[in-house]
Amino acid sequence: MNELTKIIAEQIKLEGPISIAQFMQQALQNPDYGYYVSGDPLGVDGDFITAPEISQMFGEMIGIWCVEVWRQMGSPSQFALLEMGPGRGTLMQDVLRATAKVTGFHEAAKIYLMESNETLRAEQMEKLETHKPVFIDEPCLLPPLPLIVLANEFFDALPVQQFVKTANGWRERKVDWDGSRFSFVLSPHEVTLPLPEELSFFELSPQSILLMQEVASAIVQRGGAALVVDYGYAQAGGQDTLQAVSGHAYANPLERVGEIDLTTHVDFAALRATAEKQGAKVTEITHQGAFLRAMGVDLRAMQLKMKATPQQARSIDLDLRRLTDSAQMGELFKVMALCRNDIKEMPGFS
């Protein structure tokens, strides 16, 4: 039994079963033992790999998107470029490399990174040092500038509450401790939240909603846009999507607490509705493969292969397929953008 297991078990002994959201918050963000607080979970040697770590082409397409949005904003002489959950800094590094020759873009961009992991902060600073990134804990700490926000595989790690419809109404799913292990239980109390009647299971992420409110409100007030890329669903399907990953394989989410990654599929419909309530204009929810292709990733792959060895060319093809193929990341990962009404057209969306 590790130290974090002892802490959560003691909390349950004192308070009774805790929500899935409380369990995830402790497992991922406990200041001493949380999974995201220290260490590097990314890459081949870690627990999972993200699109920017697969290929430079992903970040380059996001860079092109940023430039097109900046131009539609009127090319402001100063703007905040914020990445939420920037990993190793690879995405922002590729974005800045791809945009280096765009007149005025780098001079205007003030780089902000929202990151809680000290190990990853050090990696991010090392990669982006010449751009003098500023670390913040939440979007409200940004200066009052127009902004472009990037959130790649960020919302999937935010805590969710889970609810189950029973013969006696909706009940919240919680985590209990029996003295030797954690288990899922249902609250004896009926939930009063207005949950969708057509479903029998529902996930709700209050933290995701609050962050989207904050980002959308800032964009509406100051101008700009945000791009969200994550695995999730366009409409709530009523499934339990809580999952744990360790060493690129699925694990039991109730075991090895703080040592494995916990995520859920992102409810894009909820994010979209939240942004619209703040007055933002929101695009359709599309697939990652369709978005990257609309941004020109196939042409970029051709350009890279022209200067590549046969082995490198095969690797580029494999990476492209992994990012865009429907059987891999192409359809599981969704993409959505939001902006202020003065931006007429979002690049990458039909």
C-alpha atoms as one frame of an Amber mdcrd trajectory, in Angstrom:
protein
   0.000   0.000   0.000   1.543   3.309  -1.082   1.326   6.593   0.842  -1.421
   8.099  -1.312  -3.598   5.014  -0.854  -3.230   5.470   2.923  -4.209   9.149
   2.676  -7.347   8.479   0.598  -8.314   5.466   2.726  -8.092   7.625   5.837
 -10.215  10.312   4.177 -12.910   7.707   3.387 -12.822   6.370   6.963 -13.522
   9.896   8.228 -15.977  11.140   5.575 -17.455   8.044   3.977 -17.213   7.190
   0.250 -15.794   9.994  -1.931 -16.808  11.051  -5.444 -14.905   9.874  -8.515
 -13.885  13.526  -8.960 -12.334  13.666  -5.467 -10.544  10.360  -6.098  -9.160
  11.578  -9.462  -8.107  14.914  -7.982  -6.102  13.182  -5.258  -4.663  10.536
  -7.599  -3.527  13.081 -10.176  -2.902  16.324  -8.288  -2.128  15.482  -4.653
   0.690  17.965  -3.865   3.001  15.251  -2.510   2.079  12.046  -4.330  -0.143
  12.966  -7.309   0.640  11.407 -10.688   0.935  14.751 -12.508   2.868  16.561
  -9.788   6.305  15.080 -10.469   8.006  12.844 -13.005   7.578  12.592 -16.767
   4.748  10.262 -17.853   5.155  10.978 -21.585   6.853   9.192 -24.430   7.929
   5.651 -25.275   9.473   5.152 -21.823   6.469   6.684 -20.026   2.835   5.677
 -19.741   1.395   7.290 -22.871   2.392   9.261 -25.958   0.646  12.340 -27.340
   0.302  13.557 -30.932   3.106  16.177 -30.721   5.492  13.441 -29.525   4.499
  11.212 -32.472   5.337  13.687 -35.238   6.400  17.290 -35.797   3.628  17.503
 -38.420   0.966  17.791 -35.701   2.518  20.875 -34.124   3.252  22.402 -37.505
  -0.433  22.218 -38.485  -1.379  23.816 -35.145   1.191  26.537 -35.876  -0.429
  27.275 -39.238  -3.803  27.427 -37.466  -2.443  29.946 -34.952  -1.084  32.215
 -37.682  -4.343  32.156 -39.653  -6.317  32.975 -36.507  -3.884  35.781 -35.573
  -4.309  37.312 -39.034  -8.101  37.121 -38.758  -7.789  38.866 -35.373  -6.203
  41.767 -37.272  -2.598  40.746 -36.497  -2.505  42.436 -33.053   0.944  43.713
 -32.052   0.636  41.863 -28.756  -1.341  38.757 -27.834  -1.155  35.939 -25.291
  -0.461  32.467 -26.698  -1.488  30.057 -23.941  -1.053  26.298 -23.929  -2.995
  24.413 -21.261  -1.184  21.231 -20.221   1.873  21.660 -22.478   3.519  18.287
 -21.726   7.210  18.427 -22.578   6.792  21.665 -24.522   7.035  19.808 -27.833
   3.793  21.182 -29.288   4.679  24.801 -28.505   8.218  24.249 -29.779   6.867
  22.950 -33.113   4.296  25.773 -33.299   7.022  28.396 -32.843   9.409  26.725
 -35.290   6.687  26.472 -37.949   5.794  30.151 -37.534   9.331  31.572 -37.281
   9.242  33.203 -40.717   5.806  34.812 -40.319   6.472  38.538 -40.115   5.462
  39.989 -36.770   4.025  36.797 -35.245   6.840  35.975 -32.817   7.269  39.616
 -31.825   3.559  39.773 -30.957   3.235  36.427 -29.165   3.701  36.360 -25.397
   3.996  32.678 -24.399   2.100  31.381 -21.368   2.069  27.783 -20.133  -0.431
  26.281 -17.698   1.462  23.417 -16.055   1.509  21.944 -12.525   4.284  19.363
 -12.990   7.703  20.710 -11.900   9.635  18.121 -13.932   7.722  19.014 -17.094
   8.063  22.741 -16.359  11.835  22.294 -16.422  11.636  20.502 -19.793   9.315
  23.180 -21.180  11.624  25.981 -20.060  14.623  24.244 -21.598  12.893  23.907
 -24.981  11.297  27.352 -25.011  13.844  29.427 -23.092  14.509  31.874 -25.925
  10.785  32.742 -25.995  10.708  33.451 -22.228   7.524  31.503 -21.377   5.572
  32.529 -18.282   3.995  29.804 -16.131   0.492  30.354 -14.765  -1.905  28.215
 -12.745  -5.169  29.324 -14.356  -6.352  31.442 -17.327  -7.614  34.290 -15.128
  -3.954  35.170 -14.425  -3.327  36.132 -18.066  -2.776  39.819 -18.870  -5.692
  41.648 -20.564  -4.525  40.885 -24.108  -6.197  39.201 -27.086  -5.451  35.506
 -26.793  -5.021  32.238 -28.624  -5.452  29.139 -26.452  -4.282  25.608 -27.251
  -5.534  22.597 -25.262  -4.260  19.274 -26.606  -5.084  16.277 -24.384  -5.817
  18.572 -21.449  -9.508  18.210 -20.619  -9.367  14.379 -20.529  -7.350  14.518
 -17.285  -9.761  16.770 -15.378 -11.855  15.056 -12.663 -15.389  13.873 -13.426
 -18.382  12.905 -11.356 -20.266   9.783 -12.442 -23.992   9.138 -12.066 -25.973
   5.909 -12.486 -29.728   5.708 -13.101 -31.369   3.133 -10.831 -34.970   2.051
 -10.204 -34.964   4.663  -7.435 -33.608   7.558  -9.496 -30.094   8.818 -10.219
 -27.317   7.937  -7.770 -23.748   9.214  -7.703 -21.020   6.604  -8.172 -18.360
   6.866  -5.502 -15.191   5.205  -4.235 -15.181   3.265  -0.944 -12.456   1.513
   1.080 -13.046  -1.903   2.675  -9.822  -2.025   4.689  -7.725  -3.605   1.958
  -8.809  -2.148  -1.386 -10.897   0.510  -3.112 -14.207  -0.297  -4.801 -17.026
   1.524  -6.570 -20.287   2.045  -4.685 -23.477   4.016  -5.262 -24.603   6.813
  -2.958 -27.851   5.988  -1.105 -29.114   9.504  -1.812 -30.942  10.524  -4.984
 -29.239  13.146  -7.131 -31.198  16.345  -7.742 -29.191  17.471 -10.783 -31.100
  17.699 -14.108 -29.496  14.710 -15.840 -30.494  13.434 -19.318 -33.460  11.083
 -19.021 -32.565   9.097 -22.145 -29.301   7.868 -20.577 -28.618   5.423 -17.759
 -25.045   6.556 -17.044 -23.641  10.072 -17.141 -20.273  11.754 -16.572 -19.979
  15.411 -15.582 -16.756  17.427 -15.248 -17.439  20.610 -13.243 -13.774  21.661
 -13.506 -13.885  21.396 -17.310 -17.028  23.536 -17.417 -15.499  26.217 -15.174
 -12.298  26.372 -17.213 -14.211  26.567 -20.490 -16.348  29.376 -19.043 -13.177
  31.244 -18.109 -11.505  30.771 -21.509 -14.627  31.564 -23.558 -15.415  34.648
 -21.474 -11.863  35.984 -21.921 -12.007  35.387 -25.680 -15.353  37.174 -26.004
 -14.066  40.139 -23.975 -10.558  40.484 -25.434 -10.735  38.801 -28.835  -9.093
  35.631 -30.036  -9.767  31.903 -30.290  -9.156  28.529 -28.651  -8.478  25.094
 -30.110  -9.372  21.932 -28.180  -8.025  18.546 -29.305  -8.766  15.477 -27.205
 -10.222  12.004 -27.251 -13.903  12.133 -26.507 -17.387  12.184 -27.947 -19.507
  14.765 -29.764 -22.659  13.639 -27.921 -22.840  11.983 -24.501 -23.297   8.251
 -25.074 -23.959   7.116 -21.524 -20.807   5.015 -21.074 -18.332   4.753 -18.223
 -15.145   6.150 -19.800 -12.889   6.271 -16.739  -9.655   4.510 -17.630  -6.154
   4.036 -16.258  -2.986   3.689 -18.317   0.420   2.465 -17.208   3.292   1.632
 -19.539   1.030   2.108 -22.598  -1.373  -0.590 -21.305  -4.737  -0.346 -19.546
  -4.738  -0.794 -15.777  -7.229  -0.917 -12.893  -8.060   2.738 -12.029  -8.461
   1.839  -8.330  -5.010   0.308  -7.924  -1.513   1.849  -7.651  -3.087   5.223
  -6.904  -0.877   8.144  -7.929   1.400   5.854  -9.945  -0.840   5.500 -13.029
  -2.642   7.935 -15.318  -6.406   8.405 -14.942  -8.463   9.956 -17.733 -11.981
  10.041 -19.157 -13.340  10.791 -22.611 -14.126  14.473 -23.060 -17.746  15.574
 -23.419 -17.304  17.990 -26.324 -21.019  18.784 -26.440 -20.836  20.085 -22.867
 -17.762  22.204 -23.675 -19.447  23.577 -26.774 -22.663  24.484 -24.925 -20.629
  26.165 -22.177 -18.664  28.307 -24.644 -21.823  29.305 -26.493 -23.452  30.407
 -23.228 -20.535  32.814 -22.753 -21.248  34.330 -26.168 -18.458  32.617 -28.114
 -18.855  31.372 -31.660 -18.121  27.619 -31.739 -17.248  25.440 -34.717 -18.570
  22.016 -35.506 -16.949  19.152 -33.606 -14.787  17.351 -36.149 -12.277  14.479
 -36.149  -8.543  14.989 -35.732  -7.865  13.295 -39.064 -10.248  15.591 -40.932
  -8.864  18.682 -39.191  -5.214  17.855 -39.937  -6.010  17.050 -43.550  -7.907
  20.333 -43.921  -4.824  22.106 -42.534  -2.593  20.458 -45.172  -0.872  17.626
 -43.297  -0.729  15.375 -46.394   1.174  18.045 -48.326   3.528  18.537 -45.391
   4.220  14.792 -45.265   5.087  14.873 -48.991   7.483  17.781 -48.401   9.233
  15.961 -45.565   9.543  12.749 -47.591  11.257  14.595 -50.460  14.303  15.113
 -48.211  14.031  11.802 -46.332  15.794   8.462 -46.635  13.555   5.493 -47.577
  13.443   4.437 -43.909  12.543   7.981 -42.788   9.848   8.168 -45.483   8.269
   4.965 -44.183   8.330   6.426 -40.668   6.638   9.621 -41.890   3.899   7.552
 -43.543   3.376   5.544 -40.339   3.199   8.713 -38.236   0.738  10.303 -40.650
  -1.454   7.201 -40.519  -1.340   7.148 -36.722  -2.439  10.787 -36.527  -5.177
  10.651 -39.171  -6.384   7.081 -39.748  -9.887   6.312 -38.487  -8.647   3.097
 -36.868  -6.031   4.989 -34.860  -6.170   8.619 -33.572  -7.998  10.020 -36.583
 -11.585   9.597 -35.354 -11.269   8.878 -31.631  -9.707  12.318 -31.183 -12.068
  15.236 -31.725 -11.296  18.873 -32.517 -13.327  21.969 -31.701 -12.548  25.675
 -31.895 -14.211  28.723 -30.410 -13.689  32.391 -31.152 -15.153  35.849 -30.879
 -17.745  36.773 -33.480 -15.389  39.108 -35.362 -13.404  36.108 -36.638 -15.231
  35.058 -39.775 -13.847  31.597 -40.470 -11.929  29.074 -38.414  -9.159  27.350
 -40.413  -9.448  23.563 -40.491 -13.245  23.463 -40.238 -15.674  23.280 -43.131
